[in-house]
């Protein structure tokens, strides 16, 4: 199913001029994001000052490494969307907070990414933000 580009970008809080890293995201979702926001810079790899990341993980075990790869790279107001195919992690959005634990990120907003896919927005804890 092809997602509605504009509403998906709005739900993900993506805006012109942002630097975004996408990893593991199904091609139709990646294309929809790219088409929806002219001037969005989709980065080939995460680097310092990243505004946002959309990362799809295939398993619970892959989550810690995916998140650790972004540690220290997000801009002060940066955020991460962690996505997964519904049912593939054996958990729902509230349980994701338990899985990430008291680390450097906190979960703030669950959503239905597109039918069959879930996502949760994570932001750095205040103490983890640059200058925090």
C-alpha positions as CSV (number, residue, x, y, z in Angstrom):
1,X,0.0,0.0,0.0
2,X,1.3,3.4,-0.9
3,X,1.0,5.9,1.9
4,X,-0.4,9.4,1.5
5,X,2.9,11.3,1.3
6,X,1.8,14.7,2.8
7,X,0.0,13.2,5.8
8,X,2.8,10.8,6.5
9,X,5.4,13.6,6.4
10,X,3.2,15.7,8.7
11,X,2.7,12.8,11.1
12,X,6.4,12.3,11.2
13,X,7.0,16.1,11.8
14,X,9.3,16.3,8.8
15,X,9.9,19.8,7.3
16,X,11.9,21.5,4.6
17,X,15.5,22.0,5.4
18,X,15.7,19.1,7.9
19,X,18.5,16.5,7.7
20,X,17.0,13.1,7.8
21,X,18.5,9.6,7.9
22,X,16.4,6.6,6.8
23,X,17.3,3.1,7.6
24,X,15.5,-0.2,6.9
25,X,12.4,1.6,5.8
26,X,10.3,-0.1,3.1
27,X,10.9,1.6,-0.3
28,X,7.3,2.8,-0.8
29,X,7.5,4.6,2.6
30,X,10.9,6.1,1.8
31,X,9.7,7.4,-1.6
32,X,6.6,8.9,0.0
33,X,8.7,10.7,2.6
34,X,11.1,12.0,-0.1
35,X,8.2,13.2,-2.3
36,X,6.3,14.9,0.4
37,X,8.9,17.4,1.7
38,X,10.8,19.4,-1.0
39,X,14.1,20.5,0.5
40,X,14.3,17.7,2.9
41,X,17.9,16.4,2.9
42,X,18.0,12.6,3.1
43,X,21.4,11.6,4.4
44,X,23.3,8.5,3.3
45,X,24.5,7.9,6.8
46,X,23.9,9.5,10.2
47,X,26.2,12.3,11.2
48,X,26.4,15.1,13.8
49,X,23.5,17.6,13.7
50,X,20.9,15.2,12.4
51,X,17.4,16.6,12.8
52,X,15.5,13.3,12.4
53,X,15.8,9.6,11.8
54,X,13.3,7.0,10.6
55,X,14.6,3.6,11.4
56,X,12.8,0.3,10.9
57,X,14.1,-2.6,13.0
58,X,13.5,-6.2,12.1
59,X,13.7,-7.6,15.6
60,X,13.9,-6.6,19.3
61,X,17.6,-7.6,19.2
62,X,18.4,-5.1,16.5
63,X,16.9,-2.1,18.4
64,X,19.8,-1.3,20.8
65,X,22.4,-1.2,18.0
66,X,20.1,0.9,15.9
67,X,19.6,3.4,18.7
68,X,23.2,3.5,19.8
69,X,24.3,4.3,16.3
70,X,22.5,7.6,16.7
71,X,23.8,8.5,20.1
72,X,25.4,12.0,20.1
73,X,24.4,12.7,16.5
74,X,21.0,14.3,16.9
75,X,20.5,18.1,16.9
76,X,19.2,19.6,20.1
77,X,15.6,19.3,18.8
78,X,16.3,16.0,17.0
79,X,14.1,12.9,17.2
80,X,14.0,9.3,16.1
81,X,11.1,7.3,14.8
82,X,11.5,3.6,15.4
83,X,9.2,1.6,13.1
84,X,8.4,-2.1,12.8
85,X,6.0,-4.4,11.0
86,X,3.0,-4.9,13.3
87,X,3.5,-8.1,15.3
88,X,7.1,-8.6,14.2
89,X,8.6,-7.5,17.5
90,X,6.1,-9.2,19.7
91,X,5.3,-5.9,21.4
92,X,3.2,-2.7,21.1
93,X,4.2,0.9,21.4
94,X,3.8,1.2,25.2
95,X,6.0,-1.9,25.6
96,X,8.7,-0.3,23.5
97,X,9.4,2.2,26.3
98,X,10.1,-0.7,28.6
99,X,12.4,-2.2,26.0
100,X,14.5,1.0,25.6
101,X,14.6,1.4,29.3
102,X,16.1,4.3,31.1
103,X,18.7,5.0,28.5
104,X,19.4,8.2,26.5
105,X,16.0,8.3,24.7
106,X,12.4,8.5,25.9
107,X,9.4,7.5,23.9
108,X,6.8,10.3,23.4
109,X,4.4,9.4,20.6
110,X,3.2,6.1,19.2
111,X,1.5,6.1,15.7
112,X,0.3,3.9,12.9
113,X,3.0,4.5,10.3
114,X,1.0,3.0,7.4
115,X,-1.4,0.0,7.6
116,X,0.6,-2.9,9.0
117,X,3.4,-0.8,10.3
118,X,3.8,0.8,13.8
119,X,6.2,3.5,14.9
120,X,7.1,5.4,18.1
121,X,8.8,8.7,18.3
122,X,11.8,8.9,20.6
123,X,13.6,12.0,21.8
124,X,16.8,12.4,23.8
125,X,16.4,12.9,27.5
126,X,17.2,16.4,28.5
127,X,20.5,15.4,30.0
128,X,21.5,13.8,26.7
129,X,20.9,16.9,24.5
130,X,23.8,19.1,23.5
131,X,24.3,21.6,26.3
132,X,21.9,19.5,28.5
